[in-house]
Amino acid sequence: MGADLFGSFAEATSAALAISSTYPDLYNYQDGSALFYPLLITALGIIGCFFTSLFATDIMKVNENYQIE
């Protein structure tokens, strides 16, 4: 299931890059820097996932079921 989610995520990022590259105004706006917006969202998501995983596994460990609440 993880591979399917990654595939969908990669396809969505590629589609956003392909669609944004066909829009001519994005090329002219600050030398095309607006084309990196989908990649910025992806990079921030990866960093957020890393910190969330670190927080969930190392900082707030759950040893018993009553700690979940």
Buried (B, 14 or more C-beta within 10 A) or exposed (E): EEEEEEEEEEEEBEEBBEEBEEEEEBEEEEEEEBBEEBEEEBEEEEEEEEEEEEEEEEEEEEEEEEEEE
